Amino acid sequence: MKMYDYPAPNAQKVRIFISEKNIDIEYIQVDLMNHELRKPEMLAKNPMGTIPFLELDDGNIIRESRAIIEYLEGIKIEPNMLGETPLEKAKIQEVDRLAELGLMIELGHHVHNISPFFADKGPQSSEASQMALNCYKKNLEIFEELISGEEFIIFDRPTVADCTLFSTFTFAESIGVVIQEDYTNLMSWYKNFGERKSAKA
């Protein structure tokens, strides 16, 4: 298997998941800044022009980070990271979606409205940027009450929710957002999880 990769939050989330699963995958670095995803040979593999995507040994392509994670969980069940029982699956998905939609996506909205890289994509707005950060902060408050600050967000093992939240905070750091540093439980968890081998993936 080959994963087409770039230092971005969704790709990092998948790399952390792969590391926790101890799955052997070849990483192909894509030169996103020079629009390598727009080359015909790359668009033939992934017409969406997004990263990450996974190319299987038989040529099949899986093109969305959560779909990649679901596939990898299916081919290697242990350690279980998506839930063993219906209730576990629901709880993990609930927390993971809060991290993705409530935090990571809001950071994305913020960046799209301030970065020159996205200036040609449409109107940018300082008000929209601030609204995104306000929503990010509100959801941080929910997380702060939700977790204990120990090694894992939920249950006694790593789950996909840990992968998503960790990659969200490294993304926040990379764009100079420091709001999360005011939350004791979150930062304790971030420090603890950051000591795992997978966090360096």
N, C-alpha and C positions, 0 to 999 in steps of 0.2 A: 504493500500500500504506500501511496505517496500523498502527503498533505501539502498543498500549495499555501504558503505561509507568508506573513508579514508582521512586523511588530505593531499589532493593533489589538484592542481589547477582546473582540470575539475570537480571534485566532489564539490569543494567549489563554483564554478560557478553555479552548479545546486542547491546547498543549498541556495545561495543568491536568485536565481530565485524563489524557493519554498517559501522562507520567504516573498518576495515581493508579491507573490500571496496569501499568508496566507492559504496554503494548508496543511492539517494534514497528515503527513507521519511519519512512524516509521523508525528510522535510525538503521541499523545494522553495527557496526564497524567491519571491516575486518583487521586481523593482516597481513598486506602486507609484512612486514619485515621477518616474519616467514613462508612466502609462503602459507598462508591459501587459496589463490585463486587457488592453484594447487591441493587442496584436491579433491577427486572424487566427493563428494557431491556438492562442489562449481562449479567444471567444468561442472557438469550436468546442473546447472543453467546458467552458462556463459562460454562456451567453449573458448571464446577469452581470458579469464583470465585477464580481465580489470575491472577497477572501474571508475565511478560508474555504477551500473545497478539497474534497478527498477523492483521489483516483484509486479505484480498486485494481487488483492484479488482472481482472478480466476486462478492464476498460470501463466499467461502470463508474459514473461520477456522482458523488453526493455533494450538494452545493450549498448547504445551509448549516450553520454551526450546531444548532440543536438536532438537526437530522443526523449529522455526523456523530454526535454524542449518543443518540438513540441507537444507531447502527453498532457503534463500538460496545455499548452496554450489552447489546444482543449477542455479539460474538464472544464476549468475555464477561460473564456474569459477576465474577468475583474480582475485586471487592465490589459489592453492590453499591451503586452511587445514585440510582434513580428511585429506589424504594423497593422493598420486598413484598409488602402487603398493600392493599388498596389505600389504607389510611396513610402509610408511610409515603406512598407515591404522591398522594394528594398534598401532604404536608411539605414535602420537598419541593414539589412544583409550585406551591403557594409562595414559599420563601424565594425560590429561584426567580419567579416572575416578578416579585417585588424588587429584587436586585436588578433585573434586566430592564423592566419597564419603568420602575420608579426611580432608579438611580442612573444606570448606564445610558438609557435613552435620553434622559434629561441632560446629562453631560454632553451627549451628541448634539442636542438642540442648541445648547450653549455654544459649543465650538462652531457649529455651522453659522452662527450669527456674529462671530467675532473674528474668525480666521480668514486672512486674505486668500488662503487656498480655496475657499468655497465662495469667494466673491462673485464668480461668474455663474454660480448655480441659481441665483435669484436674489431678491432683496434681503439685506441683512438688517437686523434691528437690535439696538441695545436694550429696548424694552423686552423683546422676546428672549434675549439672553438672560436678563434679570429674572424673568418669569420662570425660565428653566431652572435657574439656580435656587429660586424660592421653593419650587417643587422638589428639587433634590434635597434641600435642607429638611423639608417637611417629612420626606420619606426616611431620611437619616434618623429622625426622632423616633419613627416607628421601629426601625431596626434596633436602635439603642435599647428600647424596652423589650425587644423580642429575644435578644441573645444575652448570654451570660458573660461573654468576653473570653471564654475558654478556647480550646483549640479548634472546635468545630461549631458551625452555626446551629446545627440541628442534629439530634441524635449523638451517638458516640463514635462517629466515623465521618470521613470526608464524603461529601455529596457534591452534586453538580452546583448546588447553591454556593458552596465555598469557592468553587472555581469562578463562578460569575462575579461574586462580590469582590474577590481578590483582584481580578482583572479590572474591575470597575475602579477600585482605589488606585491601582497603578496608573490607570488612564487619567484619573483626576490629578495625580501628582505630575504627570507629564505635561498637563495643560495649565498647571499652576493653580488648581482649585484646592484649597486647604480647609474648607468648611468641616470636613469629616474629622479633622484632628481635634475638634472640640468635644468629641464623644468618646468617653472613657471605655465603655464596653467594646465599641467598634474598633478602637485603636488597639486594645488589648488583644482582641481576636486577630486583627491584622498582623500584629507583631508575632503572635504565636504561629499563625498559619504560614507566615513568611519565612519561618525557620525550616519548613518542610522542603525536601528535595524538589517536589513538584512545583513549588513557587518560583524556582529558578528556571523552569522550562521555557 
